[in-house]
Amino acid sequence: MTNTTHTVEFTPASADTPWQLENPLPTDIRAVVNTTDQPTVESVGNALATYIGEAIEAEEIETQDSEMLWAMRVRLVGLPTDMVVWVEKLNDASREASGIQDGWIIAMQTVLHSGDPLIHFSNIMRLFSGADLGVESICDLATGRWFPRQILDKLFVHDTTQPPEEVLWITRVVEAPEGGDPEEMWSWITTHGLARCGRVELEMLGVPAILTSEAAHVVDGLAALTLETPLPPVGQAMSLGPGILVSLLECGTAVNMLQKEMPGSESRSVPSVAITSPDGVSVFPEEALEALRTGDTAVSKTSRFTKRQATLARSEWKMLLDAAEQIGESDHAACMVQVPWTNTEDDDSLSEYLWFRITKVETPNIIGTLAHEPKYATSLPEGHEEKLSVDDVTDWVVMTPVGPMGPSDSEAIAEFLSQFTK
């Protein structure tokens, strides 16, 4: 139920964490199984127990919903909250999305642990993907995102690294007025999925359409950071990176700052907060978005993202060496590596991630030249050259005419190199 300020009344976790929810919204998934036989309580329970290798606590429960053919409450070792699991008939929407014509839906609802919703969600997806249930695809209702079998295997079953944080939410853009000149249009950017993680949803309102990409980048970056760091109270400026200063504002107040033609005046059904200028005067952080647009800065990454990317970068080091050998010092492509750097060995000194362009390969190492002016590591001269090993690098990218490709884009990189000529 909404109030007159267009926001949802909700209970924060505490006064120290004003944008965290005491009661996260439920998480629901719908798994499409490719079998003509209706899954039973026993078959589903046995499949889950077999996958985790331990007995589970399960009890069949009554339901008044005619769509539920049966339902049971399940408690598994390793998952912090109980699940409700049930079976439904396959509907037309699921047939179209999954491509399965004769099958069933195994549904699940639970509440994610707000302390680490990514691990909890990943374990649930791994459980239903890996158990012998015949699952062909899974829909995450909070985001509306479908995960087909191939993606389930890649993200949750076979990959030894954690999936990216962005699987927990989806960022949507609404532009208005419809059919208008792009230079006279406005964007409203919103997340969907953070509330099931125990956080308020994030919004950015009144954004000129030409800055939509940068705005979505800020929203996604801050969404990830909220999983590691509590958000500050209204009006307190925070930095998301060099030159990227923003603050937060109650959505009702932000909505009242919109011009008539700007989208976003609708009532909210979930708790949310607006990202504004650091002084709260402007409904969107114009200076921060312009800084991103010029390419002079970047949104800070979470420690989890950095660790995951470093793991991927190092596991695919040979791919980078091969690409760098073939590309050389071409004018049409380049190989870059990211390296954490500090001016001193003092743990409290400012550090940053620097990008070096690979100029030579000395297997298993590379020679790189500093590709940009540092913000903090000012002791490094322009064109500084460094010999780097796989252990020094936290990320890498192959810059191509069709866009950057990283450690997770092995097939695309191979395709590019097969057609590359200097």
C-alpha positions in Angstrom: 0.0 0.0 0.0 1.5 3.3 -1.0 1.3 6.7 0.7 1.0 10.2 -0.7 4.7 10.5 -1.4 4.6 7.6 -3.9 6.8 5.4 -1.8 6.1 2.1 0.0 6.0 2.2 3.8 8.6 -0.3 5.0 10.6 -1.1 8.1 14.4 -0.5 7.9 16.6 -3.1 9.6 17.9 -0.4 12.0 18.6 3.3 12.3 22.2 2.6 11.3 21.1 0.8 8.1 18.2 3.0 6.8 18.0 1.4 3.4 18.1 -2.3 4.5 14.9 -4.1 5.0 14.0 -6.1 8.2 11.9 -8.5 6.1 13.2 -9.1 2.5 10.7 -9.9 -0.1 10.3 -13.6 -1.1 12.3 -15.2 -3.9 10.4 -17.4 -6.4 11.7 -19.6 -9.2 9.8 -21.7 -11.7 11.8 -24.6 -13.1 10.5 -26.2 -16.3 11.1 -30.0 -16.3 11.0 -32.0 -19.5 9.1 -35.1 -18.4 5.6 -36.5 -19.3 5.2 -38.0 -15.8 4.0 -35.6 -13.1 6.8 -35.0 -10.5 5.7 -36.3 -7.1 6.5 -35.3 -3.6 8.7 -38.4 -3.3 10.5 -38.0 -6.6 11.4 -34.4 -6.0 12.4 -34.9 -2.4 14.6 -37.9 -3.3 16.3 -35.9 -6.2 17.1 -33.0 -3.9 18.4 -35.3 -1.1 20.5 -37.3 -3.6 22.1 -34.2 -5.0 23.2 -32.8 -1.6 24.1 -36.3 -0.4 22.2 -36.0 2.9 18.7 -36.7 4.2 16.4 -33.7 4.1 13.5 -32.6 6.3 10.3 -32.4 4.2 6.6 -32.4 5.0 3.7 -32.2 2.6 1.5 -29.1 3.3 -2.0 -28.2 2.4 -2.7 -25.4 -0.1 -5.8 -23.6 -1.2 -4.3 -22.7 -4.5 -5.8 -24.8 -7.3 -2.7 -24.3 -9.4 -0.6 -26.2 -6.9 -1.0 -30.0 -7.5 0.9 -30.6 -4.3 3.2 -28.6 -2.0 5.8 -29.4 0.6 8.0 -27.5 3.0 11.7 -28.4 2.8 14.7 -27.8 5.0 18.2 -28.6 3.7 21.6 -28.6 5.4 23.5 -25.6 4.0 20.5 -23.4 3.2 19.7 -20.8 5.9 15.9 -20.7 5.4 13.2 -23.3 4.6 11.7 -23.6 1.1 8.2 -24.3 -0.1 8.2 -26.5 -3.2 5.3 -27.4 -5.4 4.3 -28.6 -8.8 2.1 -26.8 -11.4 0.9 -27.7 -14.9 3.0 -26.2 -17.7 1.4 -23.0 -19.0 1.6 -21.3 -22.4 4.0 -18.6 -21.3 6.5 -21.2 -20.0 6.1 -23.3 -23.1 7.0 -20.3 -25.2 9.9 -19.2 -23.1 11.4 -22.7 -22.6 10.6 -24.4 -25.8 9.2 -27.4 -23.9 5.8 -28.4 -25.0 5.1 -31.4 -22.7 6.4 -31.0 -19.2 5.7 -29.6 -15.7 6.8 -26.7 -13.5 8.5 -27.3 -10.2 8.1 -24.0 -8.3 10.0 -22.9 -5.2 9.6 -20.0 -2.8 12.0 -18.9 0.0 13.5 -15.8 1.6 17.1 -15.1 0.9 19.6 -14.6 3.7 20.3 -10.8 3.6 23.8 -11.3 4.9 24.9 -13.0 1.6 22.0 -13.3 -0.8 24.2 -14.1 -3.7 25.6 -17.3 -2.2 22.1 -18.3 -1.0 20.5 -17.7 -4.5 23.4 -19.4 -6.2 23.1 -22.5 -4.1 19.3 -22.7 -4.8 19.9 -22.4 -8.5 22.7 -25.0 -8.3 20.4 -27.3 -6.4 17.5 -27.3 -8.8 19.8 -27.2 -11.9 22.0 -30.1 -10.7 19.5 -32.4 -9.1 18.1 -35.2 -11.3 14.8 -33.4 -12.0 15.0 -33.0 -15.8 15.1 -29.2 -15.5 15.5 -27.5 -18.9 15.2 -23.9 -17.8 14.5 -21.8 -14.8 12.6 -18.4 -14.5 13.6 -16.1 -11.7 10.3 -14.3 -11.0 11.9 -11.3 -9.3 13.8 -10.3 -12.4 11.7 -12.1 -15.1 15.0 -13.5 -16.3 15.0 -17.0 -17.9 18.1 -19.2 -17.5 18.2 -22.0 -20.2 20.0 -25.2 -19.5 23.3 -24.1 -21.1 23.4 -21.0 -18.9 22.4 -22.9 -15.8 25.3 -25.3 -16.3 27.8 -22.4 -17.0 26.8 -20.1 -14.2 25.7 -22.5 -11.4 26.6 -26.1 -12.0 30.1 -26.4 -13.6 31.7 -23.0 -13.0 34.0 -23.0 -9.9 33.6 -19.2 -9.5 30.6 -17.4 -8.1 28.2 -16.0 -10.6 28.2 -12.2 -11.0 26.2 -10.1 -8.5 23.9 -8.9 -11.3 22.0 -12.2 -11.3 20.2 -10.9 -8.2 18.6 -8.0 -10.0 17.7 -6.5 -13.4 17.9 -2.8 -14.3 15.2 -1.5 -16.5 14.9 1.8 -18.4 11.7 3.7 -19.2 12.0 6.6 -21.7 9.5 9.4 -22.4 7.9 11.1 -24.2 7.4 8.2 -26.6 8.4 8.9 -30.2 10.2 12.1 -29.2 13.5 13.4 -30.4 16.3 11.5 -28.5 17.8 14.8 -27.4 14.5 15.8 -25.9 13.7 12.5 -24.1 14.2 11.5 -20.4 15.0 8.2 -18.8 13.9 6.6 -15.5 16.3 3.8 -14.5 15.2 1.3 -11.8 16.4 -2.0 -10.3 14.2 -5.0 -9.7 15.4 -7.7 -7.3 17.3 -5.9 -4.6 14.3 -6.0 -2.2 14.5 -9.8 -2.1 18.1 -9.2 -0.9 17.0 -7.1 2.0 17.8 -3.8 0.3 15.7 -1.0 -1.2 15.5 -0.8 -4.9 17.6 2.0 -6.6 16.3 4.6 -9.0 17.6 7.4 -11.1 15.0 9.9 -12.3 15.0 12.8 -14.8 18.1 11.6 -16.7 18.6 13.0 -20.2 18.3 10.1 -22.6 21.8 10.7 -24.0 23.2 9.8 -20.5 21.1 6.6 -20.1 24.0 4.2 -20.5 26.1 6.1 -17.9 23.1 6.3 -15.5 22.5 2.5 -15.7 26.2 1.9 -15.1 26.0 4.0 -11.8 22.8 2.2 -10.7 24.2 -1.2 -11.3 27.5 -0.3 -9.6 25.8 1.0 -6.5 23.4 -1.9 -6.5 26.4 -4.3 -6.2 28.1 -2.1 -3.5 24.9 -2.2 -1.4 25.5 -5.9 -0.9 28.8 -5.2 0.8 28.4 -1.7 2.4 25.4 -0.1 4.0 24.1 3.0 2.1 24.5 6.4 3.9 21.4 8.4 5.1 19.6 11.0 2.9 21.7 13.9 1.8 25.1 12.5 2.7 27.4 12.6 -0.3 29.3 9.4 -1.2 31.9 8.6 -3.8 31.5 5.7 -6.3 34.9 6.4 -7.9 37.1 9.3 -8.8 34.8 12.2 -9.8 31.6 10.2 -9.2 29.8 11.9 -6.3 26.2 11.1 -5.6 23.7 11.2 -2.7 20.4 9.6 -1.9 16.9 11.1 -1.7 13.5 9.8 -0.7 11.7 8.8 -3.9 8.6 10.9 -3.0 10.8 14.1 -2.8 12.6 13.2 -6.1 9.3 12.6 -7.9 8.2 16.0 -6.9 11.2 17.5 -8.6 10.3 16.0 -12.0 9.0 18.0 -14.9 5.7 16.9 -16.3 7.1 15.1 -19.4 9.6 13.0 -17.3 8.7 9.4 -16.6 8.7 8.0 -13.0 5.7 9.6 -11.3 4.0 6.2 -10.8 3.3 4.8 -7.4 5.9 2.3 -6.1 4.9 -1.2 -5.0 8.3 -1.9 -3.4 10.6 0.3 -1.2 13.1 2.3 -3.3 15.4 5.3 -3.1 16.6 7.8 -5.7 20.2 8.5 -6.6 20.7 12.3 -7.0 23.4 14.9 -7.1 25.8 15.0 -4.1 24.0 18.2 -2.7 20.6 16.8 -3.4 19.6 19.9 -5.5 19.5 18.1 -8.9 17.3 15.1 -9.3 20.1 13.2 -11.1 23.9 13.4 -10.6 24.8 15.2 -13.8 28.5 15.8 -13.1 29.1 12.1 -12.3 27.4 10.9 -15.5 29.3 13.4 -17.6 32.6 12.2 -16.0 31.7 8.7 -17.0 30.7 9.8 -20.5 34.1 11.3 -21.1 35.8 8.1 -20.1 38.0 9.8 -17.4 36.7 7.6 -14.6 34.9 4.4 -13.7 32.5 3.2 -11.0 34.3 1.3 -8.2 33.8 -2.5 -8.1 33.0 -4.6 -5.1 35.7 -6.8 -3.5 33.7 -9.8 -4.6 33.6 -8.7 -8.2 37.4 -8.0 -8.2 38.2 -11.4 -6.7 35.9 -13.2 -9.2 37.4 -11.3 -12.2 40.9 -11.9 -11.0 40.2 -15.6 -10.8 38.8 -15.6 -14.3 41.6 -13.5 -15.7 44.3 -15.8 -14.3 42.5 -19.0 -15.3 42.4 -17.7 -18.9 46.0 -16.3 -18.9 47.1 -18.4 -21.8 44.2 -17.1 -24.0 45.4 -13.6 -23.3 49.0 -14.4 -24.2 47.9 -16.0 -27.5 45.8 -13.0 -28.3 48.6 -10.6 -27.5 51.1 -12.5 -29.6 48.8 -12.4 -32.6 47.6 -8.8 -32.2 51.0 -7.3 -31.4 51.0 -3.5 -31.7 48.1 -3.3 -34.1 46.2 -0.1 -34.7 42.9 -2.1 -34.9 43.0 -4.0 -31.6 44.9 -4.1 -28.3 45.3 -6.3 -25.3 45.1 -4.6 -21.9 45.7 -5.8 -18.3 44.5 -4.3 -15.0 46.9 -4.1 -12.1 46.3 -2.8 -8.5 48.8 -0.1 -7.7 49.8 2.0 -4.7 52.5 4.7 -4.3 53.9 3.1 -1.2 53.8 -0.2 0.8 51.7 1.5 3.5 48.4 -0.3 3.8 46.6 3.0 4.4 47.9 4.7 1.2 45.5 5.3 -1.6 45.4 2.7 -4.3 43.9 2.3 -7.7 43.6 -0.2 -10.6 45.8 0.8 -13.5 45.5 -0.4 -17.1 48.6 -1.4 -19.1 48.6 -2.0 -22.8 50.6 -5.1 -23.7 53.5 -4.3 -26.0 55.4 -7.6 -25.8 54.9 -11.1 -24.7 57.8 -12.9 -22.8 55.9 -16.1 -21.9 54.7 -16.6 -19.2 55.0 -12.8 -18.6 54.1 -9.7 -20.5 55.5 -6.2 -20.9 52.9 -3.5 -20.5 52.9 0.3 -21.0 50.7 2.5 -18.7 47.7 3.4 -20.8 46.3 6.3 -18.9 47.1 9.0 -16.3 46.8 7.7 -12.8 44.6 9.5 -10.3 46.6 8.5 -7.2 49.7 6.7 -8.3 51.2 10.0 -9.4 54.8 8.7 -9.0 54.4 6.8 -12.3 55.6 8.8 -15.4 53.7 8.9 -18.6 54.4 5.8 -20.7 55.7 3.8 -17.7 56.7 0.3 -18.7 56.3 -2.7 -16.4 57.0 -6.5 -16.6 53.9 -8.2 -15.3 53.1 -11.8 -14.4 49.8 -13.6 -14.1 49.8 -13.0 -10.3 50.0 -9.3 -10.8 46.8 -9.0 -12.9 43.2 -8.7 -11.6 41.6 -8.4 -15.0 42.3 -8.2 -18.7 40.5 -7.2 -21.9 41.0 -7.5 -25.6 39.9 -4.3 -27.3 38.3 -4.9 -30.7 36.4 -2.9 -33.3 33.2 -4.6 -32.1 33.8 -3.9 -28.4 35.9 -5.1 -25.5 36.1 -8.8 -24.7 37.2 -10.3 -21.4 38.2 -13.6 -19.8 34.6 -14.9 -19.9 34.3 -14.3 -23.7 36.6 -17.1 -24.9 34.5 -18.1 -27.9 34.1 -14.6 -29.1 37.8 -13.9 -28.7 38.6 -17.1 -30.7 36.2 -16.0 -33.4 37.8 -12.5 -33.6 41.3 -13.9 -33.8 40.4 -16.3 -36.5 39.5 -13.3 -38.7 42.1 -10.8 -37.4 44.7 -9.4 -39.7 47.1 -6.6 -38.7 
